[in-house]
Amino acid sequence: MAETYGVKPKLFTKEWWPYFWMYYKWITIGIATAVVVIAVTVAQCATREKYDLTVTYAGLGMFSQDSLAELEKVIEEKAEDADGNGEINVFVQQFNFENTSGGFEIDYGLQTKHDIELTDEITNLYLYDKYELDMMLGRDQASLIYMDVNKWLESEIDTDRLVYSGDGVPCAVNLSGSAMLEGVEMDTSDIYVVVKDNSKDTDLAQRSLRGAIAAANEMVK
């Protein structure tokens, strides 16, 4: 709760509004932003094209739409027809954080949207920069959100490419030099891959997860 000084004005009086804005401005903005983001996300989920796998980049970087479109095509070669409609469609989205005092509202909204999508059945593959990765793996029980790399990685890699969660589980792999990402002209100098530990046992969720794992294994090469 915000620390206050002096006498608190009576509720909704002329003196109360400046007092409220001084002490509760950022809390109010944060709540309002979260409500808007949740509403927009729900609307998008109801109307968006059906995908078999959604891949999310979150971090301070930004990639061109051409690169993301090319990445979608490459991942579609590895993904499965999760929804069984005879087509394989992959969507790659990016959440570009600012990490500045002036960008607080934007970052708060993007992080809220990111966290909501952690519950989505088909959003199973995440690409982070070190800024976002440290925040996500620093959360309590992060290893319950992301799969242990040892459970999905099929090839041998240098152990110094692994990044551990706060509870000591290797959950991420550094993608520096990734042939897949560099092939679509993405800068790999600060990018890591994690696979969400999707515990939902629906056919859609599990087929989408298998596609995410296949794509992640290709990315680490």
N, C-alpha and C positions, 0 to 999 in steps of 0.2 A: 504494500500500500504506500502511496506517496506520502512523504513527510510534509506536514503542514505547519504553518505558523499563524499566530494571531487568532482572532475570534472567527469562527465559521459562520458566515451569513445564513439567514433563514432560507430554506429550500425554495428555489424558483423566484426569489426576489431579484430586483435589479442588481443588487450587489453580489448575488450568488453566482450569476453567469460568468463574470470575469474570474471569480475565485475558482469555479469549476474548471474553466478552460486552462488556467494556470497550472493546476495540480493534476488534472486528469486528461489533458489533451492527447498524449500519446497512447494512453490506454483506450480512449474513445476511438481514435483513428485506427488503432490496431483491431479492435472489435468490429468496427464498421467495414474495414478492409476484408477481414475474414468472412463476414457474412456475405459480402458481394462475391468473393471468390468462390465460396461454397455454392451460391445460387448459380453462378455462371458455369461451374463445373458440372452441376447436376443437369443443367440445360444442355450442355455440350454432350454429355453422356447419353442423353435421350435422343439426340438428333444426329450424332456424328456417324460417319461411315463405319461399317463393321470391319474390324481389323483382327488379324490372327495373333499379332504381337505388337505391343507398343514399346518403343525404346526411348528412354528419357536421358537427355544430357542436362545436367544442372551444375552451374559454376559461374565463374567470373568471365569466362571466355565467350566467344560468339562465332558460330560457323555459318557459312553461306548456305542459302536455301538450295543451291545447286549441289553442294556437297552432301547435304542431308538427303536430298532426293536420290542421289547416286548410292548413298549408304542404304537407303530403303531397298533398292533393287538388289544390292549385294546380299543383304540379310535375307531377302525373300528366297534366295537360292538355298538357304540353310533352314529356314523356318518350315513349320508344318501347316497344313490346312486345318487350323484349330477348330474353326466353326463348321467345317464340313460342307461348305457351299461350293466346293470345286475350284476355288481360287485361293491364292496366298497373298495376303495384303499386310504389309508392315508399315507402321507409322513411326517416324522419328521426330520427336519434338525437343525443343530446348528451352530451358529456364535460365535466363541470363541475369544473374545477380549483379548489383552495383557495389555493395559493401561500402556505401558512403552515408553520411548523416542525412543528406538530401534524398537518398533513395530508400529510406527506411520503409515507407509504405509499400513501394514496389516489391522490395525484397520480402517483406512480411507476407504479402499476398502470394508471391511465387512459392515461398516455402510452405504456406498453407495448402496450396494446390498440389504441390509435390507430395506432401504427407497424406493428403486425401487419396491420391492415386496409388499409394502403397497398398491400399486395400482392393485395388482393381484386379480382376482375374487375369487380364492379358498384359498388364504393365509389369513385365518381369525382368527387364534388362536395363541397367542404369550405368551411365557414364558420368563420372564426376571429375572435377579438378580437385587439387589437394585441399583447397579452402572448404568446399562442400563435403568432401570425403571425411576430413577430420571431424567436422561437426556431426555427420551422420554416424560414423563409427564410434564417436565419443558418447553417444546416447546409451543409457542403461539398457543392457540386454540387446545390444545391436546385433549380436549373432543369432537372435531369434527372428530378425528381420531379413538378414542376408545369409545366403548359404555359405557354409564352410567351403573354401576353394577346393579342398581335397575331395569334396563330394561331386564336383562337376568337371574339374580340370583333367583332360585326357593326356596331356603331354608333360614332359619334364621341363621345368623352367628354373632359372636362378632364384634362389630363395630371397635374394635382396629385392626382388620385384613384388614380393608379397607385402600387404599392409594389414595390420591386425586391428581388431576391434578392441575396445577398452577392456573387455573380458577375456582377451587373449586368444581369439580365434582368427585365423587368416581368412578375411572376407573379400579382399580386393587384390587385383593384379595391375601393376603399372603397365600401360600400353605404349610406352615410348618405343618408337620404331615399328609399330604395328603395320604390317604390309596392307591389311585390309583398309585401315583408316587413311594411311598415306596414299593409297590408291584412289581415294575419293577426295584427295587434297585437304585432309584435316590435319591440323597441327597436333602432333602427339606428344609434345614436350611436357604437357601437364594434364594427363588424362588417365583415368583408372576405370576398370570395369568391375561391377558387382552384379550378382544374380540374386534376385529376390527369392527368399525361401517361401515359395507359394504352397501353403498347406491345404489349400482348397482341393478337394478330391473330385471336382467335376471334370468331365472329359475336356471341356474347353480350357480350363486352367492348366491341366497337366500337359496337354498337347502344346499349348502356348509356352509353357515352361521348358519343354524339350527343345523347342525352337530357339528359345533364349540361350539355353546351354550350348547348343550347336553353334550359334553365332558368337558367343563368348569365347569358345574354344578357337574359332577361326581368328578372332581379334588378337588373341595373345601371341599369334605366330609372327 
